[in-house]
Amino acid sequence: MFSIIFKSIAGIVILLILFSVIVSVMGFNSFTEALLEQYYEGAVRTAETAAMELDVSRMEEYAQSGGTTEAYQEAWERMSRLCNSSGSTFIYVIRPDLTDYGHITFLFSTISDTSRYSLYDFGFVRETTNEEYKEKYRRLYEGDSEQELVIRDKGYIETDPHITAMVPLKDDQGKTTAILCVQRQMDKLVNVRNTYIGKVFVIMAGLMVLVIIGQFIYLHRVLLRPVKTITAEASRFAEENKAANQKLSETVKNHDEIGLLALSIDRMEERIMQYVSDLTKVTAEKERIHTELSLANRIQANMLPNIYPAFPDRSEFDIFASMDPAKEVGGDFYDFFLVDDDHLCIIMADVSGKGVPAALFMMASKIILANNAMSGKSPAKILTDTNAAICANNREEMFVTVWLGILEISTGRLTAANAGHEHPVLMRPNGRFELYKDRGGMVIGGINGLQYREYEIQLQPGAKLFLYTDGVPEATGMDKTKFGLDRMLSALNENPPAEPAEIVKAVRTSVDSFVQEAEQFDDLTMLCLVYKGPS
């Protein structure tokens, strides 16, 4: 039972994590881009201002002065003041080796008073940092680039991120004679980014805790507790065959299919007990049991769709089904209903055993399947959640085989899953009925925690789908031989273009002719769907 809570909460938490990751990444990138833009603009403006402070026509004189002339010292003082006032880390002027740009020579080098880095002396020569810097120097000297930018930022774990803006210093003939660089550390960007990530983690953890608590309370109250109560009452009634002290509808107050199931079981218990009380006085035990089961048969029949045409206002498809129990009540059932305007859910199932226990188990299984289907889940998810709900309180160790499909009416795409049921039969347009050997899973109610698989069939206009329980191929004749799949396919292919109702009746006629006077061994349940295409 708790597996449903776990799976539901896990799904919501996964969605919350994905949403948080997406929002975090978007916010992370936005923060980074905005701050980088500020750093970039500040560095470029500082570089342009510094370039104006230098007399480019005297650059050769500065280079030959050795850094000792009065004019050089004045220029250096101006650059140093600008470095401190602009918040830059370094402002320096370099000349690269023009042969391969593998080395640079410092002409000017100023550093912020608050910086922890060292100052390069005039004429200091070192290797170019990397190939990126080489390419930047080459474009400033040989190309038409008026400014270049280098960002050294490896992300959250980067220990020394910075940004360097470069502008060429050109003489009167427009020839680049040196490169002026402004470097700014990006400690603030890293701090803001780290703070943002920390807050996101805290908020996400808090939301997940709230979601887990809220979802647990909601599922336990709305779904799990009433289903457990109904299943326990169904098992109790099957064992004791007497009405409960308090009605299920008074305990389970859901205004949905679960509430209808509780009300149906209340009515069934009331009517069976009333019949038992009345008939005990005037009839034999056998007649009493027969009357009770007749009532159960009517209740069971009324729970299955039995008004045709089932969807008179839908021209895209037609459907017909029948269920003939071997006893007064049976364990076979079928169902079909619209999940929404464009999706039709189809169910064919066979409960283990016969009689009242199978009928009660059948009704509980039918409601749980329909309730899961109406929530918009996929066929595989419907079977998985139904199996978990039934296994949680299945003291009678009963099980049910289920074939469930959801037809997308507008496209003809049929998504289906099989839990230990018979293979469906498919007829392509203008073709013949053929067995579709799908891959089935374990029966529902056998093992908790199973995961079911689904598959897709594309129905073209004119295609037909035939579903059945094992009572059809296993119908036994007077000579103890079985009807078999081959005879069933032959009956289907006597008139493939026929309407669904005629096809179902033709198979039933063929079965009756085969078994003749032999007693019906198992329930006979069949369903036929024809897909006519979108309206």
C-alpha positions, 0 to 999 in steps of 0.5 A, a space after each residue: 500500500 505504501 508503494 503508491 505513496 512512495 511512487 506518487 511522492 517520488 514522481 512529484 519530487 523528481 518533477 520538483 527537482 527538474 523544475 528547480 534545476 531548470 530555474 537554477 540554471 537559468 538564474 545562474 546563467 542570467 546572474 553570470 551574464 549580467 555581472 560579466 556584462 558589468 565587468 566587461 563594460 567597466 574594463 573596456 571603459 577603463 582601457 579606453 581611458 587609460 589609452 587616452 592618458 598615454 601619448 602613443 607617439 612617444 611609445 618608442 621613447 618610453 620603450 627606450 627610456 628604461 623606465 627612468 625618464 620624467 615623462 615615463 614616470 608621469 605617464 606611469 603615475 597617471 596609469 597608477 591613479 587610474 588603476 586604483 580609482 577604477 577598481 582595476 587589479 592591473 593596468 599594463 602595456 605590453 609588446 608581444 614578440 611579433 614572430 610567434 607572439 610567444 613572449 611579451 615585454 612589459 613597458 608599463 605595469 601598475 597594480 591596485 594598492 589593495 591587490 595581493 599580486 606582484 608588480 612586473 618591472 619595466 622590460 620584464 619578459 615572460 611567456 604568453 599565457 596560452 594560445 587564446 592570448 596569442 590569438 588576441 595579440 595577433 588580431 590586435 596587431 595584424 587584424 582590424 580588431 579595436 578591442 579584445 576580451 579574455 574571461 578566465 572563469 571556470 565556474 563555481 569552483 574557480 579560485 581566481 576568476 578575472 576579466 582582461 580587456 585589451 585595446 591597441 595603441 596605434 601611432 599616427 599612421 594607424 600602426 599598432 605599437 603596443 597593447 594596453 590591458 586592463 585586468 579586473 578580478 571577479 571575486 564579487 561575481 563568484 560570491 554572488 553566484 555561490 550565495 545564489 546556489 546555496 539559497 536554491 538548495 535550501 529552498 528546494 530542500 524545504 519544498 521537497 519536505 513540504 511536498 512529501 508531507 502534504 502528498 503523504 497526507 493527501 494520498 493516505 486520506 483520499 485514496 489509500 485509506 478508503 481503498 483499504 477499508 473497501 478491500 477489507 470489507 469485501 474480504 470480510 463479507 466474502 468470509 462472513 457473508 453478513 452485513 457490517 455494523 456500519 455502512 461503507 458509504 458512511 465510512 468512505 465519504 469520497 465523491 468519486 468511483 471509490 465512493 460509488 464502489 462503497 455504496 454498491 457494496 453496501 447495497 449488495 450486502 443489504 440486498 443479499 442479507 435481505 434475501 437471505 433473511 426472507 428466503 430462509 423461512 420459505 425455501 430450501 438452502 439451495 434455493 436461498 443460495 440461488 436467489 442470492 447469486 441471482 441478485 449478485 448477477 444483476 448487480 454485477 451485470 449492471 456494473 458493466 457497460 450494457 447499453 448499445 450503441 455505447 457512444 451514439 454521438 461518436 462516429 470515430 469508433 464503435 464498440 460492443 461487448 458481452 459477458 456470460 458467467 459460467 455461474 450466477 456471478 463470475 470473475 470476468 469483466 470488461 469496461 470501456 469509457 472516455 478518459 477525455 474527449 480524445 482518449 478511450 480506455 478499454 479493459 478486459 480482465 479475468 479474476 481467479 476463482 468463481 462465485 461471490 468472492 471472484 465477483 467482489 474481487 472483480 468489482 474492487 479491481 474494476 473500480 481501482 483500474 477505472 480510478 487510476 485510468 481516469 487520472 490520466 496515467 499511462 496503461 503501464 502506470 495504471 497496471 503498476 499502481 493497481 497491482 500495488 493497491 491490490 497486493 497491499 491488502 490481498 489476504 485471500 491471495 486472489 489475482 486478476 489478469 488484465 489487458 488494458 489499452 488507451 486509444 487516442 481517437 484522433 490518431 488511432 494510436 492504441 497504447 496497451 499493457 498486458 498483465 498475464 492476459 490472453 493475446 488480443 486479436 487484430 484485423 488490419 483494414 480490408 484484412 483478416 483477424 490475426 493473433 497479436 502476440 504481445 508481451 505480457 507481464 505478471 498477473 495483478 495481485 500476485 507480487 507487489 512492486 512489479 513494473 509493467 511495460 506497454 506497447 503501441 499499435 497504430 490503428 488505421 480506419 477500418 481496423 478492428 480489435 477483438 478481446 476475450 478471456 480464456 473461457 472462449 478458447 478453453 470452451 470444452 465440447 462433449 468429447 472433452 476437446 477444447 474450442 481453441 484459438 484456431 476455431 476462434 480465428 475461423 469464426 472471426 474471419 467468417 465475415 470480417 467486415 461485419 459490425 462489432 456486435 455481429 462479430 461477437 455474436 458470431 463467435 458465441 454462436 460458433 462456441 455454442 455449436 461446438 460445446 453443444 450440451 456440455 456444461 459451460 466451464 468458464 466465463 465467456 467474455 468478449 469485446 470488439 472495437 472498430 476504429 473508423 477514423 477521426 470525424 
